[in-house]
C-alpha cells in the first residue's frame, strides 16, 4: 500500500486482482480482507502490539485514525521511545509457540508470558498462501500460518459471502436457498412473537414497587410450607417472589395451628428485607391465626416465633382454602400435587397407562370386549370413552381402574394423603365418587391401616393391644419381692430424699427404707441384706424396673451369689410391677397425713407408716400383711382398751399350725378371685395382639427423650414427637 502511495480509504474500492502482486511482496504480515472496514484492520493491527505500547498508543491524542501511514509511524515512534525503558519479560529461554500454531487458517499473537490472542476470523480470511512468523516489538511473536486460500465450493447455488452482491436478496447474503431462508425466518419470527407475548401477558415475577403494600400468602401441609410475596396491580395480584421449604421432621407431629404459624414465621424472616419497617398484609387459610398475637398460653417455640413476628407491622387476613391454590401447591410434594386436570383427574401419561393396563387385566379386558360386541347388559352399566372404562350408577360415572398396583396406589394417595389423612370411611367416600375396582373397599381399608403418617401422628382411639397377663401368685411368703425407688421430691433434715420400697408379693408385707439421692449399688445391696435377707432369708426372685442400679453388673453378681432370679419389667411399663406402684401410692397418701407442713421430717415417719400399712387388711388377701408373714397380728393401742375376745394358740402347737394353714388357703383363694376379677375388668378395655416374633412394629416415643435417647417420666413427656 505504501509503494502505491494509496490512501487506506481507497482500499475498499480497489479490485483485489490489482493488489495481488503488491500483497505478495509484503511477507511479514499478508492481509487482504475484501469488504472490510478500516476499524477492523486497525483493531487487528493494534492487537499485535505489546500491552504497554497498546495502552500508550490508545491514550495518545491527535492521532489520525483514518490515515494508516501516520498511525503506523506513531506506533513505531512510541515503540522506539519506550521499548528500551521497560524491563525485559523474557528469561533468556527460547520462545516456544503454542502446540496448535500450525493449525490451518490460524493467526495468533504470542506474548512473552506464553499467552495467545487469536485474531479475528475476518482478519484471517484474507491471509495469503505463504506462512511465516516475525518477532514483534516487546518480544512477542506474530504468527501467520496458512495455506493457499480455498474458495467455498458452490453447493446448491450458494456463493461465498465475500462474493455476494450488496444488493442481493437476504437469502443470498446468508448463503442459503430462498425456501430454507424463508422457513427459518418464519420460525424465528414466530418464536420471537411467542416470547414477546409471554413476557408481556403471562403471569411472571415483577420487580417490587416500594410505593405499594406487600401481600404475603402462606400455607403449610404435612410435607412442607409455601409462601408467595405479591403486590396488587389493578384487580390482580402480581407475584414478586415464591418460597417453598420442606417441613422439618420434628414439626410433623405438631398441631395444624403450629404448622401454619411456623409457615408465617419462616415467610416473614425470609422476606425481612422487604417487610421490616413497613405495613403489609398476611393472608392464610387458617382462621385462628388472626388471634396469634392475643393467645394467652404459649410454648417456648411459639413464644420465640411470636417475638419475631411482633417486630413486623401487618394485618392478618383470612382467605378460604379454595382461593389459596398457589401456596397450597408450593407446600405439597411434587408427586402428590394432584393428577387431576380433566374431568376424572388423569394426566396424559396416566391416561396412556390406564389404557395399557386394561389390556393386561383380564377382568377389565372382558368388559371392554363385551362393550365392543354391543352386549346390552354390559352397556347398561359400563361405558367406554376415549379408551377409558367408566361404571355408571345413579347418574354418577366412576372410572374403572385396572389391577396395576401403581395406578391404584396413585388414586389411594390422592383420596387419602392429599385430602387430609382421614379415616377409612372418608377415604372410601372420596374413592366412591370417582373410581371403582372390584377390591376397592378392602384395599382402602388396608391402605389406611398401614399409612405411616396416620400411624405416626394420629392419637390412639382404639383399645390398647394385648390382654392382661398378671404374674403368677407365689407359693409362700418371703420368696418373691417387688422393689422400687420412690422419689419424695423433698430432701429431709438428715439428707434423705428417696425411699427404697420392698414388698412381699404373697403377703403384701412392706419395708420402707430412707436413702440419699446419690445412693450407689453397693449401698442398695447392703440395705437389702439388712432389711430383708437378715430377717426372712434368701429370695427366689426379685421383680423390679430397669433402674441403673438394678441393671448394673454388681447387682447381677450379688443376686447370682444368692441364687436369686432377676425379673425386670419393660421400659415405661410400670403396670408390669403394679404391686410396687400401688405400694408407692399408698405410702404417699399416708405420709401426707402425718408429716409437717414443711415436709422435711418424712423420713422420721417411715416406721409409723410401715406399721400402719402392714397392720391393715389387704383387699386381695382378706387379711393383714403381718398375719400372713409374721403369723400373728401385733398388738395395737386399741387392744389395751378392750378385753381379749379370741383365744390364742401358742406357736409350735398343732392348733397354731392348723389356723395358719387355713389362713394361707383363705388368702390364696382370695388372691385368685381378685386376680380373675382384675383380668376380666381390665380386658374389657383391651384387645388381643396379633404381633408375631420378627415383625416390624411402630414404637411410641411418648416417654423418650430424643436428644438423649433415654426414657423420661410420663408426667414430663412431650407431645411434639407424635404417637409413634
LINJOSUL-V643976 format. One record per backbone hydrogen bond with DSSP energy under -1.0 kcal/mol. NH is the residue of the N-H (numbers start at 1). CO is the residue of the C=O. E is the energy in kcal/mol with one decimal. If there is no record, write none. Layout:
{{NH & CO & E} {NH & CO & E}}
This chain:
{{6 & 1 & -1.8} {10 & 7 & -1.7} {11 & 8 & -1.3} {13 & 10 & -1.0} {18 & 15 & -1.1} {23 & 19 & -2.8} {24 & 20 & -1.7} {25 & 21 & -1.1} {36 & 33 & -2.0} {41 & 37 & -1.4} {42 & 38 & -2.6} {43 & 39 & -2.1} {44 & 40 & -2.1} {45 & 41 & -2.4} {46 & 42 & -2.6} {47 & 43 & -1.8} {49 & 46 & -1.7} {54 & 50 & -2.7} {55 & 51 & -2.6} {56 & 52 & -2.3} {57 & 53 & -2.6} {58 & 54 & -2.1} {59 & 55 & -1.3} {65 & 63 & -1.2} {67 & 64 & -1.5} {71 & 67 & -2.2} {72 & 68 & -2.6} {73 & 69 & -2.5} {74 & 70 & -2.1} {75 & 71 & -1.7} {76 & 72 & -2.2} {77 & 73 & -2.3} {78 & 74 & -2.2} {79 & 75 & -2.0} {80 & 76 & -2.3} {81 & 77 & -1.7} {82 & 78 & -2.5} {83 & 79 & -2.0} {101 & 98 & -1.6} {103 & 100 & -1.4} {106 & 103 & -1.5} {108 & 143 & -1.2} {109 & 117 & -2.5} {110 & 141 & -2.9} {111 & 115 & -2.8} {114 & 111 & -1.5} {117 & 109 & -1.7} {119 & 107 & -2.6} {124 & 120 & -2.1} {125 & 121 & -1.6} {127 & 124 & -1.7} {132 & 144 & -2.6} {134 & 142 & -1.9} {136 & 140 & -2.8} {139 & 136 & -1.6} {141 & 110 & -2.7} {142 & 134 & -2.3} {143 & 108 & -2.2} {144 & 132 & -2.5} {145 & 106 & -1.5} {155 & 153 & -1.0} {158 & 155 & -1.3} {163 & 160 & -1.2} {168 & 165 & -2.6} {173 & 169 & -1.8} {174 & 170 & -1.9} {176 & 171 & -3.1} {181 & 177 & -2.5} {182 & 178 & -2.5} {183 & 179 & -2.2} {184 & 180 & -2.4} {185 & 181 & -2.6} {186 & 182 & -2.5} {187 & 183 & -2.2} {188 & 184 & -2.6} {189 & 185 & -2.5} {190 & 186 & -2.2} {191 & 187 & -2.5} {192 & 188 & -2.4} {193 & 189 & -2.3} {194 & 190 & -2.5} {195 & 191 & -2.5} {196 & 192 & -2.6} {197 & 193 & -2.5} {198 & 194 & -2.3} {199 & 195 & -2.2} {200 & 196 & -1.2} {201 & 197 & -1.9} {206 & 239 & -1.9} {212 & 209 & -1.8} {215 & 230 & -2.6} {216 & 281 & -3.2} {217 & 228 & -2.3} {218 & 283 & -2.3} {219 & 226 & -1.9} {221 & 224 & -2.6} {225 & 245 & -2.8} {226 & 219 & -2.5} {227 & 243 & -2.5} {228 & 217 & -2.1} {229 & 241 & -2.9} {230 & 215 & -2.4} {231 & 238 & -2.0} {233 & 236 & -3.4} {236 & 233 & -1.7} {238 & 231 & -2.8} {240 & 229 & -4.0} {241 & 229 & -1.7} {243 & 227 & -2.2} {245 & 225 & -2.3} {247 & 223 & -2.2} {251 & 248 & -1.5} {252 & 249 & -1.2} {259 & 255 & -2.1} {260 & 256 & -2.5} {261 & 257 & -2.3} {262 & 258 & -2.2} {263 & 259 & -1.9} {264 & 260 & -1.8} {265 & 261 & -2.4} {266 & 262 & -2.5} {267 & 263 & -2.1} {268 & 264 & -2.3} {269 & 265 & -2.1} {270 & 266 & -1.9} {271 & 267 & -1.8} {274 & 271 & -1.3} {275 & 271 & -2.1} {276 & 272 & -2.4} {278 & 275 & -1.8} {280 & 313 & -1.3} {281 & 214 & -2.1} {282 & 315 & -1.8} {283 & 216 & -3.4} {284 & 317 & -1.9} {289 & 286 & -1.4} {290 & 287 & -1.7} {291 & 288 & -1.6} {292 & 289 & -1.5} {294 & 291 & -1.0} {303 & 299 & -2.4} {304 & 300 & -1.9} {305 & 301 & -2.1} {306 & 302 & -2.9} {307 & 303 & -2.3} {308 & 304 & -1.7} {309 & 305 & -2.7} {310 & 306 & -2.4} {311 & 308 & -1.3} {312 & 309 & -1.9} {315 & 280 & -1.6} {317 & 282 & -3.2} {319 & 284 & -2.0} {323 & 320 & -1.4} {324 & 321 & -1.4} {328 & 324 & -1.2} {329 & 325 & -2.0} {330 & 326 & -1.8} {331 & 327 & -1.5} {332 & 329 & -1.1} {337 & 334 & -1.1} {345 & 342 & -1.2} {351 & 347 & -2.6} {352 & 348 & -2.1} {353 & 349 & -2.1} {354 & 350 & -2.5} {355 & 351 & -2.2} {356 & 352 & -2.1} {357 & 353 & -2.4} {358 & 354 & -1.7} {361 & 357 & -1.0} {365 & 361 & -2.7} {366 & 362 & -2.1} {367 & 363 & -1.6} {368 & 364 & -2.4} {369 & 365 & -2.4} {370 & 366 & -2.1} {371 & 367 & -2.1} {372 & 368 & -2.4} {373 & 369 & -1.5} {374 & 371 & -1.5} {375 & 370 & -2.4} {379 & 375 & -2.3} {380 & 376 & -1.4} {381 & 378 & -1.0} {382 & 378 & -3.0} {383 & 390 & -2.2} {385 & 388 & -3.0} {388 & 385 & -2.3} {390 & 383 & -2.9} {391 & 398 & -3.5} {392 & 381 & -3.2} {393 & 396 & -2.1} {396 & 393 & -2.1} {398 & 391 & -2.9} {399 & 434 & -3.3} {400 & 389 & -3.0} {401 & 436 & -2.2} {408 & 404 & -2.0} {409 & 405 & -2.6} {410 & 406 & -1.8} {411 & 407 & -2.0} {412 & 408 & -2.3} {413 & 409 & -2.4} {414 & 410 & -2.0} {415 & 411 & -1.9} {416 & 412 & -1.3} {418 & 413 & -2.2} {420 & 417 & -1.2} {421 & 416 & -2.6} {427 & 423 & -2.1} {428 & 424 & -2.9} {429 & 425 & -2.1} {430 & 426 & -1.9} {431 & 427 & -2.0} {432 & 428 & -2.6} {433 & 429 & -1.0} {434 & 431 & -1.4} {435 & 431 & -3.2} {436 & 399 & -2.1} {440 & 437 & -1.8} {443 & 439 & -2.4} {444 & 440 & -2.5} {445 & 441 & -2.2} {446 & 442 & -2.1} {447 & 443 & -2.4} {448 & 444 & -2.4} {449 & 445 & -2.1} {450 & 446 & -1.5} {455 & 451 & -2.3} {456 & 452 & -2.1} {457 & 453 & -2.3} {458 & 454 & -1.8} {466 & 687 & -1.5} {481 & 541 & -1.8} {482 & 503 & -2.7} {483 & 543 & -2.6} {484 & 501 & -1.7} {486 & 499 & -2.4} {488 & 497 & -1.7} {492 & 496 & -3.3} {493 & 600 & -1.8} {495 & 492 & -1.7} {497 & 515 & -1.7} {498 & 515 & -1.9} {499 & 486 & -2.2} {500 & 513 & -3.8} {501 & 484 & -2.6} {502 & 511 & -2.4} {503 & 482 & -2.4} {504 & 509 & -3.2} {505 & 480 & -2.4} {508 & 504 & -1.7} {511 & 502 & -2.8} {513 & 500 & -1.8} {515 & 498 & -2.3} {519 & 516 & -1.2} {524 & 520 & -1.6} {525 & 521 & -2.3} {526 & 522 & -1.8} {527 & 523 & -2.2} {528 & 524 & -2.3} {529 & 525 & -2.0} {530 & 526 & -2.3} {531 & 527 & -2.2} {532 & 528 & -1.3} {533 & 528 & -1.6} {534 & 529 & -2.4} {536 & 532 & -3.4} {537 & 533 & -1.6} {540 & 479 & -2.7} {541 & 479 & -1.5} {542 & 565 & -2.2} {543 & 481 & -3.0} {544 & 567 & -2.0} {551 & 547 & -1.8} {556 & 552 & -1.6} {557 & 553 & -2.4} {558 & 554 & -2.1} {559 & 555 & -2.1} {560 & 556 & -2.3} {561 & 557 & -2.0} {562 & 558 & -1.0} {564 & 559 & -2.9} {565 & 540 & -2.6} {567 & 542 & -2.7} {569 & 544 & -2.1} {573 & 570 & -1.4} {576 & 573 & -1.6} {577 & 574 & -1.4} {578 & 575 & -1.2} {581 & 577 & -1.6} {582 & 578 & -2.6} {583 & 579 & -2.1} {584 & 580 & -2.2} {585 & 581 & -1.9} {586 & 582 & -2.2} {587 & 583 & -2.3} {588 & 584 & -2.1} {589 & 585 & -2.0} {590 & 586 & -2.3} {591 & 587 & -2.5} {592 & 588 & -1.6} {595 & 591 & -2.0} {609 & 605 & -2.4} {610 & 606 & -2.7} {611 & 607 & -2.0} {612 & 608 & -2.5} {613 & 609 & -2.4} {614 & 610 & -2.3} {615 & 611 & -1.6} {618 & 623 & -2.5} {622 & 618 & -2.8} {626 & 614 & -2.0} {628 & 624 & -1.1} {629 & 625 & -2.3} {630 & 626 & -2.1} {639 & 636 & -1.6} {641 & 638 & -1.0} {642 & 638 & -1.2} {653 & 650 & -1.6} {657 & 653 & -2.0} {658 & 654 & -2.8} {659 & 655 & -2.6} {660 & 656 & -2.2} {661 & 657 & -2.3} {662 & 658 & -2.2} {663 & 659 & -2.2} {664 & 660 & -2.2} {665 & 661 & -2.3} {666 & 662 & -2.5} {667 & 663 & -2.2} {668 & 664 & -2.5} {669 & 665 & -2.5} {670 & 666 & -2.2} {671 & 667 & -2.2} {672 & 668 & -2.3} {673 & 669 & -2.1} {674 & 670 & -2.4} {675 & 671 & -2.5} {676 & 672 & -2.3} {677 & 673 & -2.4} {678 & 674 & -2.1} {679 & 675 & -2.3} {680 & 676 & -2.3} {681 & 677 & -2.2} {682 & 678 & -2.5} {683 & 679 & -2.4} {685 & 682 & -1.5} {686 & 683 & -1.1} {687 & 464 & -2.2} {695 & 692 & -2.0} {704 & 701 & -1.8} {705 & 710 & -2.8} {709 & 705 & -3.0} {712 & 703 & -2.7} {716 & 713 & -1.4} {723 & 456 & -1.3} {724 & 456 & -1.9}}
